[in-house]
Amino acid sequence: MSDALQFQITSRCRQTQARVGRIETLHGGFDTPAFMPVGTKATVKGLMPEQIAATGSQILLNNAYHLLLRPGDEMVAERGGVHEFMRWSGPILTDSGGYQAFSMADINSLDDEGVTFKSIIDGSRIHLGPERSMSVQNNLGADIIMAFDDCPPAGDPAEDGPAAQAAFRHRLEEAVDRT
């Protein structure tokens, strides 16, 4: 898997240490920093893949939670993964679903193992934690997958930050250990 992702710094500002880089994936490369059009449900609304490419976009973002709900990560995998499913040949990054724990807090419950969501599709209960998030993203076949993160509500960073960082680190270590 070491050949699956490569990062190279191509330029650095001597004054600020800001950098420009290039990431190479199995589905091509992209320059950083990068703008990622959001194809939450494996589609960038209003644009065909060739139109997205014509904008100069080099990487897309999909959301594991929404693709888990519909059409399902296993269905996407059976159809050749998210690249084939949405007809995008370039790199794809998938979000872990952790943001939905925050943004849909009124219809989910948080525990030490992750989040239980009430499906916005059919009302069923879906549990998503570090291990399942990694499994879903691997089934989708994304080039870059994100660890299941904790997005605490806005508040006092000095008060909320350390707990959120500790929870994220625990979930990251758990995800790495189990995948």
Backbone as CSV, one residue per row, in Angstrom:
resi,resn,N_x,N_y,N_z,CA_x,CA_y,CA_z,C_x,C_y,C_z
1,MET,0.814,-1.192,0.000,0.000,0.000,0.000,0.860,1.260,0.000
2,SER,2.148,1.144,0.208,3.003,2.325,0.266,3.024,3.084,-1.052
3,ASP,2.754,2.426,-2.165,2.738,3.095,-3.463,1.397,3.757,-3.762
4,ALA,0.411,3.551,-2.901,-0.930,4.061,-3.173,-1.032,5.572,-3.044
5,LEU,-0.161,6.184,-2.264,-0.247,7.616,-2.030,1.150,8.177,-1.848
6,GLN,1.458,9.202,-2.617,2.764,9.849,-2.495,2.558,11.354,-2.434
7,PHE,3.316,12.014,-1.556,3.226,13.461,-1.406,4.600,14.070,-1.595
8,GLN,4.647,15.133,-2.377,5.905,15.829,-2.616,5.663,17.332,-2.495
9,ILE,6.525,18.007,-1.746,6.479,19.465,-1.673,7.203,19.994,-2.902
10,THR,6.515,20.828,-3.681,7.101,21.341,-4.922,7.606,22.769,-4.784
11,SER,7.148,23.481,-3.766,7.595,24.850,-3.541,7.283,25.242,-2.106
12,ARG,8.159,26.076,-1.539,7.947,26.528,-0.158,8.346,27.999,-0.053
13,CYS,7.538,28.764,0.668,7.842,30.169,0.924,8.851,30.244,2.067
14,ARG,9.956,30.915,1.832,10.997,31.018,2.866,10.546,31.840,4.065
15,GLN,9.678,32.802,3.826,9.248,33.683,4.916,8.187,33.049,5.804
16,THR,7.205,32.393,5.201,6.064,31.886,5.978,6.051,30.370,6.129
17,GLN,6.878,29.680,5.373,6.895,28.216,5.316,5.632,27.632,4.669
18,ALA,4.783,28.497,4.084,3.654,27.992,3.305,4.220,27.128,2.190
19,ARG,3.459,26.146,1.762,3.994,25.230,0.760,2.967,24.903,-0.310
20,VAL,3.483,24.488,-1.429,2.701,23.952,-2.533,3.194,22.535,-2.718
21,GLY,2.275,21.625,-2.962,2.688,20.241,-3.105,1.890,19.516,-4.162
22,ARG,2.204,18.248,-4.291,1.492,17.378,-5.223,1.305,16.033,-4.556
23,ILE,0.086,15.537,-4.620,-0.236,14.213,-4.106,-0.571,13.326,-5.291
24,GLU,0.069,12.171,-5.340,-0.209,11.172,-6.376,-0.965,10.012,-5.739
25,THR,-2.049,9.602,-6.379,-2.850,8.470,-5.915,-2.946,7.447,-7.043
26,LEU,-3.598,6.355,-6.770,-3.788,5.332,-7.802,-4.661,5.830,-8.958
27,HIS,-5.443,6.888,-8.722,-6.305,7.440,-9.766,-5.813,8.787,-10.283
28,GLY,-4.534,9.050,-10.130,-3.973,10.297,-10.632,-3.549,11.214,-9.508
29,GLY,-3.080,12.379,-9.898,-2.551,13.311,-8.916,-3.337,14.600,-8.854
30,PHE,-3.026,15.370,-7.813,-3.613,16.699,-7.680,-2.644,17.594,-6.929
31,ASP,-2.725,18.872,-7.251,-1.872,19.867,-6.620,-2.516,20.349,-5.327
32,THR,-1.657,20.689,-4.358,-2.153,21.244,-3.099,-1.584,22.639,-2.911
33,PRO,-2.337,23.536,-2.308,-3.695,23.324,-1.820,-4.656,23.073,-2.981
34,ALA,-5.760,22.422,-2.666,-6.713,22.035,-3.708,-8.135,22.394,-3.304
35,PHE,-8.919,22.771,-4.286,-10.358,22.908,-4.096,-10.979,21.580,-4.484
36,MET,-11.840,21.044,-3.640,-12.509,19.780,-3.926,-14.002,20.011,-4.113
37,PRO,-14.515,19.908,-5.328,-15.965,19.958,-5.485,-16.594,18.835,-4.659
38,VAL,-17.726,19.135,-4.067,-18.377,18.183,-3.172,-19.429,17.395,-3.935
39,GLY,-19.191,16.103,-4.018,-20.143,15.162,-4.588,-20.629,14.264,-3.464
40,THR,-21.332,14.845,-2.501,-21.732,14.151,-1.279,-22.243,12.750,-1.568
41,LYS,-23.149,12.640,-2.504,-23.790,11.359,-2.810,-23.292,10.807,-4.145
42,ALA,-21.993,10.992,-4.414,-21.345,10.513,-5.637,-21.845,11.235,-6.879
43,THR,-22.276,12.463,-6.694,-22.623,13.308,-7.825,-22.409,14.763,-7.428
44,VAL,-21.814,15.529,-8.305,-21.706,16.969,-8.102,-22.921,17.551,-8.811
45,LYS,-23.848,18.053,-8.049,-25.136,18.468,-8.601,-24.974,19.453,-9.749
46,GLY,-25.642,19.132,-10.845,-25.671,20.018,-11.999,-24.513,19.874,-12.965
47,LEU,-23.541,19.001,-12.647,-22.377,18.856,-13.524,-22.092,17.393,-13.836
48,MET,-21.736,17.133,-15.072,-21.258,15.813,-15.479,-19.759,15.740,-15.172
49,PRO,-19.198,14.539,-15.017,-17.768,14.421,-14.703,-16.859,15.188,-15.657
50,GLU,-17.151,15.157,-16.951,-16.297,15.880,-17.901,-16.406,17.395,-17.705
51,GLN,-17.557,17.877,-17.247,-17.707,19.302,-16.953,-16.917,19.688,-15.700
52,ILE,-16.899,18.785,-14.719,-16.108,19.028,-13.507,-14.632,19.115,-13.879
53,ALA,-14.174,18.173,-14.690,-12.769,18.175,-15.119,-12.437,19.454,-15.884
54,ALA,-13.382,19.939,-16.674,-13.148,21.156,-17.460,-12.967,22.396,-16.579
55,THR,-13.417,22.336,-15.332,-13.213,23.465,-14.414,-11.794,23.495,-13.864
56,GLY,-11.034,22.435,-14.118,-9.685,22.340,-13.572,-9.630,21.590,-12.257
57,SER,-10.775,21.138,-11.783,-10.809,20.369,-10.536,-10.076,19.056,-10.737
58,GLN,-9.263,18.696,-9.748,-8.436,17.500,-9.863,-8.845,16.398,-8.898
59,ILE,-9.644,16.710,-7.891,-10.055,15.748,-6.870,-11.475,16.095,-6.437
60,LEU,-12.249,15.062,-6.093,-13.614,15.254,-5.602,-13.729,14.747,-4.178
61,LEU,-14.736,15.244,-3.469,-15.039,14.787,-2.125,-16.394,14.101,-2.129
62,ASN,-16.458,12.896,-1.567,-17.717,12.176,-1.360,-17.906,11.981,0.137
63,ASN,-19.119,11.666,0.569,-19.400,11.479,1.983,-19.793,10.040,2.270
64,ALA,-19.018,9.385,3.122,-19.243,7.975,3.446,-20.607,7.749,4.089
65,TYR,-21.022,8.635,4.979,-22.315,8.471,5.658,-23.457,8.452,4.641
66,HIS,-23.499,9.429,3.763,-24.600,9.510,2.802,-24.572,8.343,1.814
67,LEU,-23.384,7.912,1.405,-23.306,6.771,0.487,-23.619,5.458,1.196
68,LEU,-23.354,5.378,2.497,-23.766,4.213,3.284,-25.287,4.111,3.298
69,LEU,-25.956,5.241,3.484,-27.422,5.237,3.507,-28.017,4.842,2.163
70,ARG,-27.509,5.467,1.113,-28.053,5.204,-0.215,-27.013,5.570,-1.246
71,PRO,-26.624,4.690,-2.074,-27.179,3.373,-2.388,-26.638,2.247,-1.507
72,GLY,-25.662,2.539,-0.663,-25.020,1.528,0.177,-23.606,1.277,-0.311
73,ASP,-22.681,1.168,0.627,-21.278,0.987,0.252,-21.033,-0.328,-0.471
74,GLU,-21.777,-1.371,-0.095,-21.586,-2.661,-0.766,-22.076,-2.613,-2.207
75,MET,-23.165,-1.904,-2.452,-23.662,-1.770,-3.826,-22.658,-1.001,-4.684
76,VAL,-22.083,0.055,-4.122,-21.071,0.816,-4.858,-19.870,-0.076,-5.155
77,ALA,-19.446,-0.872,-4.167,-18.310,-1.785,-4.358,-18.602,-2.797,-5.459
78,GLU,-19.818,-3.336,-5.477,-20.206,-4.314,-6.503,-20.176,-3.712,-7.905
79,ARG,-20.295,-2.421,-7.998,-20.299,-1.734,-9.295,-18.949,-1.113,-9.633
80,GLY,-17.907,-1.621,-8.983,-16.554,-1.201,-9.326,-15.989,-0.077,-8.483
81,GLY,-16.679,0.294,-7.413,-16.200,1.374,-6.557,-16.735,2.718,-7.006
82,VAL,-16.489,3.718,-6.184,-17.088,5.028,-6.413,-16.588,5.684,-7.704
83,HIS,-15.370,5.399,-8.124,-14.872,5.987,-9.377,-15.707,5.513,-10.567
84,GLU,-15.918,4.224,-10.645,-16.722,3.674,-11.738,-18.185,4.093,-11.584
85,PHE,-18.667,4.072,-10.349,-20.060,4.394,-10.051,-20.428,5.798,-10.535
86,MET,-19.517,6.758,-10.324,-19.829,8.129,-10.732,-19.100,8.563,-12.002
87,ARG,-18.352,7.631,-12.593,-17.645,7.897,-13.855,-16.614,9.020,-13.721
88,TRP,-15.906,9.038,-12.589,-14.839,10.014,-12.361,-13.536,9.247,-12.296
89,SER,-12.587,9.583,-13.158,-11.333,8.827,-13.210,-10.254,9.398,-12.299
90,GLY,-10.466,10.585,-11.761,-9.463,11.217,-10.905,-9.589,10.810,-9.448
91,PRO,-8.742,11.373,-8.601,-8.761,11.054,-7.179,-10.077,11.450,-6.500
92,ILE,-10.432,10.664,-5.473,-11.607,10.946,-4.646,-11.213,10.798,-3.184
93,LEU,-11.620,11.770,-2.384,-11.470,11.720,-0.932,-12.855,11.500,-0.345
94,THR,-12.952,10.604,0.641,-14.227,10.426,1.328,-14.130,10.953,2.747
95,ASP,-15.159,11.689,3.142,-15.299,12.143,4.516,-15.823,10.963,5.334
96,SER,-15.444,10.899,6.583,-15.731,9.746,7.436,-17.177,9.620,7.878
97,GLY,-17.927,10.702,7.847,-19.265,10.714,8.431,-19.283,11.363,9.799
98,GLY,-18.118,11.690,10.330,-18.044,12.311,11.649,-18.723,13.665,11.720
99,TYR,-18.680,14.417,10.632,-19.321,15.731,10.647,-20.827,15.599,10.871
100,GLN,-21.430,14.531,10.340,-22.867,14.347,10.505,-23.245,14.118,11.969
101,ALA,-22.307,13.613,12.771,-22.574,13.467,14.205,-22.863,14.832,14.821
102,PHE,-22.165,15.846,14.340,-22.361,17.220,14.811,-23.561,17.875,14.133
103,SER,-23.605,17.801,12.805,-24.611,18.557,12.061,-26.021,18.001,12.231
104,MET,-26.137,16.728,12.599,-27.455,16.120,12.805,-27.604,15.666,14.255
105,ALA,-27.025,16.424,15.172,-27.016,16.044,16.587,-28.415,15.836,17.153
106,ASP,-29.402,16.499,16.579,-30.761,16.368,17.100,-31.407,15.023,16.771
107,ILE,-30.834,14.243,15.852,-31.423,12.939,15.513,-30.431,11.795,15.683
108,ASN,-29.395,11.991,16.482,-28.455,10.900,16.719,-28.049,10.864,18.180
109,SER,-27.365,9.794,18.548,-26.850,9.692,19.915,-25.400,9.236,19.858
110,LEU,-24.593,9.848,20.693,-23.158,9.615,20.732,-22.827,8.706,21.902
111,ASP,-21.925,7.740,21.664,-21.403,6.915,22.749,-19.907,6.715,22.523
112,ASP,-19.260,5.955,23.403,-17.812,5.764,23.296,-17.392,5.037,22.028
113,GLU,-18.305,4.326,21.399,-17.988,3.541,20.207,-18.277,4.275,18.904
114,GLY,-18.927,5.421,18.973,-19.260,6.161,17.764,-20.599,6.851,17.893
115,VAL,-21.363,6.847,16.817,-22.638,7.556,16.768,-23.708,6.637,16.210
116,THR,-24.886,6.665,16.824,-26.042,5.986,16.264,-26.917,7.055,15.630
117,PHE,-27.086,6.931,14.323,-27.870,7.884,13.553,-29.271,7.351,13.327
118,LYS,-30.209,8.259,13.239,-31.531,7.923,12.732,-31.491,8.269,11.255
119,SER,-31.673,7.263,10.411,-31.576,7.468,8.969,-32.537,8.550,8.499
120,ILE,-32.011,9.463,7.697,-32.855,10.501,7.113,-33.675,9.949,5.943
121,ILE,-33.405,8.699,5.568,-34.120,8.060,4.461,-35.362,7.327,4.964
122,ASP,-35.150,6.419,5.945,-36.253,5.564,6.383,-36.447,5.492,7.900
123,GLY,-35.688,6.257,8.657,-35.847,6.275,10.105,-35.153,5.148,10.847
124,SER,-34.516,4.229,10.121,-33.818,3.122,10.787,-32.602,3.646,11.544
125,ARG,-32.099,2.831,12.455,-30.925,3.205,13.249,-29.672,2.634,12.597
126,ILE,-28.650,3.459,12.488,-27.378,3.065,11.882,-26.268,3.492,12.819
127,HIS,-25.424,2.546,13.202,-24.294,2.888,14.072,-23.041,3.033,13.214
128,LEU,-22.332,4.120,13.425,-21.109,4.392,12.680,-20.030,4.801,13.670
129,GLY,-18.960,4.053,13.664,-17.810,4.347,14.502,-16.546,4.230,13.671
130,PRO,-15.391,4.274,14.308,-14.126,4.258,13.567,-13.973,3.060,12.636
131,GLU,-14.257,1.874,13.136,-14.054,0.674,12.326,-15.017,0.620,11.149
132,ARG,-16.288,0.863,11.400,-17.260,0.793,10.310,-17.026,1.904,9.290
133,SER,-16.650,3.084,9.756,-16.356,4.176,8.833,-15.227,3.785,7.883
134,MET,-14.177,3.188,8.414,-13.060,2.741,7.571,-13.516,1.662,6.595
135,SER,-14.332,0.733,7.085,-14.836,-0.338,6.230,-15.675,0.222,5.081
136,VAL,-16.567,1.146,5.397,-17.414,1.767,4.373,-16.551,2.478,3.335
137,GLN,-15.588,3.267,3.797,-14.748,4.026,2.869,-13.879,3.104,2.015
138,ASN,-13.398,2.014,2.603,-12.644,1.035,1.809,-13.537,0.382,0.771
139,ASN,-14.780,0.045,1.142,-15.719,-0.520,0.173,-15.984,0.451,-0.971
140,LEU,-16.058,1.729,-0.651,-16.298,2.736,-1.690,-15.118,2.840,-2.649
141,GLY,-13.923,2.520,-2.163,-12.739,2.547,-3.018,-12.125,3.921,-3.178
142,ALA,-12.287,4.775,-2.175,-11.715,6.121,-2.249,-10.194,6.066,-2.225
143,ASP,-9.577,7.070,-2.805,-8.115,7.179,-2.796,-7.602,7.654,-1.445
144,ILE,-8.330,8.564,-0.834,-7.961,9.111,0.469,-9.179,8.975,1.368
145,ILE,-9.005,8.305,2.505,-10.104,8.134,3.446,-9.760,8.850,4.749
146,MET,-10.774,9.408,5.353,-10.582,10.188,6.572,-10.958,9.358,7.793
147,ALA,-10.209,9.547,8.870,-10.532,8.895,10.134,-11.820,9.494,10.685
148,PHE,-12.581,8.683,11.406,-13.836,9.127,12.007,-13.527,10.215,13.022
149,ASP,-13.937,11.441,12.724,-13.539,12.588,13.524,-14.650,13.084,14.436
150,ASP,-14.262,13.948,15.336,-15.179,14.554,16.286,-15.255,16.036,15.964
151,CYS,-16.441,16.527,15.671,-16.636,17.941,15.353,-17.448,18.572,16.475
152,PRO,-16.784,19.031,17.523,-17.541,19.617,18.633,-18.181,20.931,18.219
153,PRO,-19.290,21.293,18.875,-19.919,22.572,18.559,-19.007,23.728,18.936
154,ALA,-19.271,24.869,18.342,-18.470,26.051,18.658,-18.598,26.357,20.140
155,GLY,-17.517,26.685,20.725,-17.491,26.993,22.153,-16.117,27.505,22.501
156,ASP,-15.710,27.253,23.697,-14.396,27.671,24.163,-13.368,26.626,23.745
157,PRO,-12.492,26.934,22.773,-11.506,25.947,22.316,-10.605,25.444,23.439
158,ALA,-10.282,26.301,24.392,-9.420,25.873,25.496,-10.119,24.830,26.353
159,GLU,-11.445,24.922,26.425,-12.207,23.974,27.237,-12.563,22.717,26.450
160,ASP,-13.053,22.883,25.214,-13.547,21.760,24.424,-12.476,21.068,23.598
161,GLY,-11.434,21.794,23.233,-10.415,21.266,22.329,-9.702,20.022,22.807
162,PRO,-9.164,20.006,24.026,-8.427,18.818,24.474,-9.270,17.538,24.478
163,ALA,-10.522,17.629,24.893,-11.385,16.442,24.904,-11.668,15.965,23.482
164,ALA,-11.923,16.905,22.573,-12.173,16.538,21.177,-10.932,15.909,20.556
165,GLN,-9.760,16.465,20.853,-8.514,15.901,20.330,-8.270,14.504,20.878
166,ALA,-8.523,14.301,22.162,-8.324,12.978,22.768,-9.285,11.960,22.161
167,ALA,-10.537,12.360,21.962,-11.516,11.452,21.358,-11.119,11.099,19.930
168,PHE,-10.659,12.094,19.165,-10.233,11.834,17.792,-9.034,10.895,17.763
169,ARG,-8.058,11.146,18.613,-6.857,10.300,18.649,-7.233,8.853,18.980
170,HIS,-8.131,8.675,19.936,-8.586,7.330,20.302,-9.261,6.658,19.106
171,ARG,-10.143,7.373,18.417,-10.841,6.796,17.262,-9.873,6.488,16.126
172,LEU,-8.904,7.358,15.917,-7.908,7.129,14.876,-7.096,5.876,15.176
173,GLU,-6.612,5.746,16.395,-5.829,4.563,16.772,-6.665,3.298,16.651
174,GLU,-7.926,3.375,17.061,-8.820,2.228,16.957,-9.042,1.841,15.497
175,ALA,-9.255,2.820,14.648,-9.479,2.547,13.226,-8.253,1.916,12.589
176,VAL,-7.077,2.423,12.911,-5.836,1.880,12.346,-5.610,0.460,12.840
177,ASP,-5.859,0.211,14.116,-5.658,-1.121,14.689,-6.587,-2.164,14.086
178,ARG,-7.794,-1.764,13.698,-8.805,-2.729,13.253,-8.899,-2.886,11.742
179,THR,-8.157,-2.061,11.001,-8.265,-2.185,9.541,-6.986,-2.723,8.951
